[in-house]
């Protein structure tokens, strides 16, 4: 048998989560996700949106700030579904279109690509070919035990494209997400991905490796082998199996500076925040994290769990989704985008300044590890005041909680 090749340095665990996103969250995810993408397009252009979608750490942080569980496979389906609903109706304005989806919707990708191509003059046949090739590479050329069940193809009016797709391994209840970006693609057969996000399972068959020339000659015989033969025991899991958010999952220095910015009265009196007057500390906390998703550099997303402190998580980790804060964040961000279209960029600048202020505070901030648990406890205790909600129901005041809550 030809040599196998490592694909080891960029792998993380995505535990499979089942069930549907509740309507009250799905609707808000579309509104906030759409506003964030509009802000990125306005500030940095369409190509930057695709670059970020092809960055798995940014993608995970984006899903967290939208209220999804911080480490589950469901982020992929829910985020791409929310963006498709939000962006496609605005294609004439934003120039970004999303095709495909989960299961049967993934098979509709070619028809959807041809439809948008007919309207825009894009090379539909070529885009369909690229869509099929990306799925084929991740399903066949890379035999890692994961079968593609979600395929989304994002294309701009210029013809630039990105693919976010996900495979499932039912044997170990894990998922692996694959990221592509045409801007960085030189070959479909040699190192085409911007990233593969999934569990490190040691040696796998990767026919897209630059050193896999000899292996490709034996592809017909190799692809008949069971993936189990090529998947030794798991060596390392980067994304942990535990559901709750723990202190070790978060950069406490970065999170602490956000909390300090939000709740220190001297900080929130800064001139640059005057246009956000009347906005409470809890919404400042969310806006600061949303601001970083819009304006942060790639190195800022190595701890995506931190972004779940914007709007919690639908399963209650680290705390219930604060709907009142979520809605205020949407309103402020949408307002800033709309005003910027007619030349009034002050509010957009004020939101951008939040991430700069947090980073400047971070330089001299000393984190208190005990404070992490206090923050989570505080958020849960105050959750009912902000319309806190999970898939299990609405948050209750502390006086109404049982001994076991």
C-alpha positions in Angstrom: 0.0 0.0 0.0 1.3 3.5 -0.8 2.4 5.8 2.0 -0.2 7.7 4.0 0.2 11.4 4.8 -0.5 13.5 7.8 -3.0 16.2 8.0 -2.5 16.9 11.6 -1.7 20.4 12.7 -5.1 22.0 12.1 -7.7 19.7 13.6 -10.2 20.3 16.3 -13.2 18.4 17.8 -16.7 19.3 16.8 -19.1 17.1 18.8 -22.4 16.3 17.0 -25.4 18.1 18.4 -28.9 17.2 17.2 -32.2 19.1 17.3 -33.5 22.3 15.7 -32.7 25.9 16.6 -35.8 27.4 18.1 -37.6 30.0 16.0 -37.0 32.8 18.5 -33.3 32.4 18.1 -33.2 31.5 14.4 -35.0 34.7 13.4 -32.5 36.8 15.5 -29.5 35.0 14.1 -30.5 36.1 10.6 -31.0 39.7 11.6 -27.8 40.0 13.6 -25.7 37.9 11.2 -27.0 39.9 8.2 -26.1 43.2 10.0 -22.6 42.0 10.8 -22.0 40.9 7.2 -23.3 44.2 5.9 -21.0 46.0 8.3 -18.0 44.0 7.0 -19.0 44.7 3.4 -19.3 48.4 4.1 -16.0 48.6 5.9 -13.8 46.0 4.1 -15.6 44.8 1.0 -17.2 41.5 -0.2 -14.0 39.6 -0.5 -13.3 40.0 3.2 -16.6 38.3 4.0 -15.4 35.2 2.1 -12.0 35.4 3.7 -13.6 35.3 7.2 -16.0 32.6 6.3 -13.0 30.5 5.3 -11.3 31.1 8.7 -12.6 28.4 11.1 -11.8 30.3 14.3 -13.6 33.4 13.1 -16.5 31.2 11.9 -16.8 29.6 15.3 -16.6 33.0 17.1 -19.3 34.3 14.7 -21.6 31.4 15.6 -21.0 32.1 19.3 -21.9 35.7 19.1 -25.1 34.7 17.4 -26.1 32.6 20.4 -25.2 29.1 19.2 -23.5 26.5 21.4 -19.9 27.4 21.5 -18.3 24.1 20.2 -21.0 22.1 18.6 -21.4 21.0 15.0 -24.7 22.8 14.9 -23.0 26.1 14.4 -22.2 25.3 10.8 -25.8 24.4 9.8 -27.4 27.2 11.7 -25.0 30.0 10.8 -25.0 29.2 7.1 -28.8 28.8 7.1 -29.3 32.2 8.9 -26.9 33.9 6.4 -28.7 32.4 3.4 -32.0 33.7 4.6 -30.5 37.1 5.4 -28.2 37.8 2.4 -29.9 36.2 -0.6 -32.8 38.7 -0.7 -30.2 41.5 -0.6 -28.0 40.2 -3.4 -28.6 43.3 -5.6 -27.4 45.4 -2.8 -24.6 43.3 -1.1 -23.6 41.1 -4.0 -23.3 37.9 -2.0 -25.3 34.8 -2.6 -25.4 31.5 -0.8 -26.4 28.2 -2.3 -26.9 24.7 -0.8 -27.4 23.7 2.7 -27.9 20.5 4.7 -29.0 17.1 3.3 -31.4 17.5 0.4 -30.7 21.2 0.2 -27.0 20.5 -0.5 -28.1 18.6 -3.7 -29.9 21.8 -4.9 -26.6 23.7 -5.1 -26.0 23.2 -8.9 -29.5 24.4 -9.7 -29.2 27.4 -7.4 -25.8 28.3 -8.9 -27.2 28.1 -12.5 -30.2 30.2 -11.5 -28.1 33.1 -10.0 -25.7 32.8 -12.9 -28.5 33.3 -15.4 -29.4 36.5 -13.6 -25.9 37.9 -13.3 -23.9 36.5 -16.2 -21.6 34.5 -13.9 -20.0 31.3 -15.4 -22.6 28.9 -14.0 -21.2 25.7 -15.5 -17.7 26.5 -14.0 -19.2 27.3 -10.5 -21.2 24.0 -10.6 -17.9 22.2 -11.4 -16.1 23.9 -8.5 -19.0 23.0 -6.2 -18.8 19.3 -7.2 -15.1 19.2 -7.0 -14.9 20.6 -3.5 -17.4 18.0 -2.3 -15.6 15.2 -4.2 -12.3 16.1 -2.7 -13.5 16.1 0.9 -15.6 12.9 0.4 -13.2 10.8 -1.7 -9.7 12.3 -2.1 -9.5 12.7 1.7 -10.6 9.5 3.4 -10.8 10.5 7.0 -14.0 8.6 8.0 -16.3 11.6 7.5 -19.1 11.7 4.9 -20.3 15.1 3.7 -23.9 15.9 4.7 -23.8 19.7 4.5 -22.5 21.8 1.5 -22.8 25.5 1.1 -21.4 27.5 -1.7 -21.0 31.3 -1.3 -20.4 33.4 -4.4 -20.0 37.1 -5.0 -21.2 39.0 -8.0 -17.6 39.1 -9.2 -17.5 35.3 -9.2 -15.2 34.9 -6.2 -16.4 32.0 -4.0 -16.0 30.2 -0.8 -17.3 26.8 0.4 -18.2 25.7 3.9 -19.1 22.1 4.2 -19.3 19.5 6.9 -18.9 15.7 7.2 -20.2 13.3 9.8 -18.6 10.3 11.4 -21.5 8.3 13.0 -19.1 5.8 14.6 -17.7 8.4 17.0 -20.4 11.1 16.9 -18.0 13.7 15.6 -18.1 16.2 12.8 -15.5 17.8 10.6 -15.8 21.1 8.9 -14.0 22.0 5.6 -13.2 25.5 4.5 -12.4 26.7 0.9 -11.7 30.1 -0.7 -11.2 30.6 -4.4 -8.8 33.5 -3.7 -6.3 31.1 -2.2 -6.9 28.1 -4.4 -4.2 27.1 -6.8 -5.1 23.5 -7.3 -8.0 21.2 -6.4 -5.6 18.3 -6.1 -2.9 19.8 -4.0 -3.6 21.5 -0.6 -6.7 23.3 -1.7 -8.3 24.1 1.7 -8.0 27.2 3.7 -8.7 25.0 6.7 -10.1 21.7 7.8 -11.8 21.9 11.2 -12.2 18.6 13.0 -10.8 16.0 15.3 -7.2 14.8 15.0 -7.4 11.1 14.2 -3.7 10.6 13.4 -2.7 9.3 10.0 -5.3 9.6 7.3 -5.4 9.2 3.5 -5.0 12.7 2.1 -4.7 12.6 -1.6 -4.5 16.4 -1.8 -1.2 16.5 0.0 1.6 17.9 -2.2 3.7 14.8 -1.6 0.9 12.4 -2.5 1.8 11.8 -6.2 2.7 8.2 -5.8 -0.4 7.6 -3.7 -2.7 9.0 -6.4 -1.6 6.3 -8.8 -3.2 3.7 -6.5 -6.4 5.6 -5.8 -8.7 3.0 -7.3 -7.5 0.3 -4.9 -7.0 2.6 -1.9 -10.5 4.0 -2.0 -11.9 0.5 -1.6 -10.3 0.2 1.8 -12.3 0.8 4.9 -11.4 4.2 6.5 -11.0 2.3 9.8 -7.8 0.8 8.4 -6.4 4.3 8.0 -7.6 5.9 11.3 -5.6 4.9 14.3 -6.6 6.0 17.8 -7.3 9.6 18.5 -4.2 11.5 19.5 -5.5 14.9 20.5 -8.8 16.7 20.8 -8.5 20.5 20.6 -12.2 21.3 21.0 -13.2 19.6 24.2 -16.1 17.2 24.7 -17.6 19.1 27.7 -20.6 21.2 26.9 -20.2 24.0 29.4 -17.8 26.9 28.9 -14.9 26.7 31.3 -12.2 29.2 32.2 -9.5 27.3 30.3 -11.6 27.7 27.1 -11.4 31.5 27.2 -8.6 34.0 27.1 -9.4 35.6 30.5 -7.3 38.7 29.7 -9.4 39.5 26.6 -12.7 38.7 28.3 -11.8 40.6 31.4 -11.1 43.8 29.5 -14.5 43.5 27.8 -16.3 43.2 31.1 -14.2 46.1 32.6 -15.0 48.2 29.6 -18.8 47.5 29.9 -19.2 48.0 33.7 -16.6 50.7 34.6 -18.5 54.0 34.6 -15.3 56.0 33.9 -14.7 54.0 30.8 -18.2 54.3 29.4 -18.1 58.1 29.7 -15.4 58.3 27.0 -16.2 60.8 24.3 -16.1 58.1 21.6 -19.1 56.4 23.3 -21.3 59.4 23.5 -23.3 58.3 20.5 -24.2 55.1 22.3 -25.6 57.2 25.2 -28.5 55.4 27.0 -27.1 52.0 26.1 -26.6 49.9 29.3 -23.5 48.1 30.4 -24.8 44.7 29.3 -25.4 45.8 25.8 -22.0 47.5 25.7 -20.6 44.1 26.6 -22.4 42.5 23.6 -21.6 45.3 21.2 -17.9 45.1 22.1 -17.8 41.4 21.2 -19.8 42.0 18.0 -17.4 44.9 17.1 -14.5 42.5 17.4 -16.2 40.0 15.1 -16.5 42.8 12.5 -13.1 44.5 13.0 -10.8 42.0 14.8 -7.7 40.6 13.2 -7.3 36.8 12.7 -5.2 36.4 15.9 -8.1 37.6 18.0 -10.3 34.5 17.4 -8.1 31.7 18.9 -10.6 31.4 21.8 -14.0 31.4 20.1 -15.8 30.4 23.3 -15.2 34.0 24.6 -17.7 35.3 22.1 -20.5 33.3 23.8 -20.4 36.0 26.4 -22.1 38.3 24.0 -25.4 36.5 23.8 -25.0 33.2 25.7 -26.1 30.0 24.2 -29.4 28.3 23.3 -28.7 25.4 25.7 -27.8 27.8 28.6 -24.0 27.7 28.3 -22.5 29.8 29.6 -25.8 31.4 30.3 -29.3 31.8 28.7 -29.7 34.0 25.6 -30.6 37.5 26.8 -33.2 38.4 24.2 -33.6 42.1 25.3 -29.9 42.6 24.9 -29.8 40.6 21.6 -32.6 42.8 20.2 -30.9 46.0 21.3 -27.7 44.9 19.7 -29.5 44.1 16.4 -31.2 47.5 16.5 -28.1 49.5 17.1 -26.0 47.6 14.5 -28.7 47.8 11.8 -29.2 51.5 12.6 -25.5 52.2 12.2 -25.4 50.4 8.9 -28.4 52.3 7.5 -27.1 55.7 8.6 -23.7 54.9 7.1 -25.4 54.4 3.7 -26.4 58.1 3.7 -23.1 59.4 5.0 -23.7 59.4 8.8 -20.9 57.2 10.0 -20.6 58.4 13.6 -22.4 55.5 15.2 -20.5 53.0 13.0 -17.3 54.6 14.2 -18.4 54.5 17.9 -19.0 50.7 17.5 -15.7 50.2 15.9 -14.0 52.1 18.7 -15.3 49.6 21.2 -12.9 46.9 20.0 -10.0 49.4 20.0 -10.8 50.5 23.5 -11.0 46.9 24.8 -7.7 46.1 23.2 -6.0 49.1 24.8 -7.4 48.2 28.2 -6.2 44.6 27.6 -2.5 45.6 27.5 -2.4 46.4 31.3 -5.2 44.1 32.4 -4.4 41.4 34.9 -7.1 38.6 34.8 -8.6 37.1 37.9 -9.3 33.4 37.3 -11.9 33.4 40.1 -13.7 36.2 38.3 -14.7 33.9 35.5 -17.0 31.8 37.6 -18.4 35.0 39.2 -19.2 36.4 35.8 -21.0 33.3 34.7 -22.9 33.2 38.0 -23.8 36.9 37.7 -25.0 36.4 34.1 -27.3 33.5 35.1 -28.6 35.3 38.2 -29.4 38.5 36.2 -30.6 36.6 33.1 -34.4 37.0 33.8 -34.0 40.8 33.7 -32.8 40.6 30.1 -35.4 38.1 28.8 -33.0 35.2 29.2 -34.2 32.1 27.3 -32.9 28.6 26.4 -34.4 25.7 24.5 -35.7 24.6 27.9 -37.7 27.7 28.6 -37.4 31.2 30.0 -35.0 32.2 32.8 -36.5 32.7 36.2 -35.6 35.2 39.0 -33.4 33.7 41.7 -36.3 33.6 44.2 -38.2 31.2 41.9 -35.3 28.8 41.3 -35.5 25.5 43.0 -32.7 24.1 45.1 -31.4 22.1 42.1 -31.4 25.0 39.5 
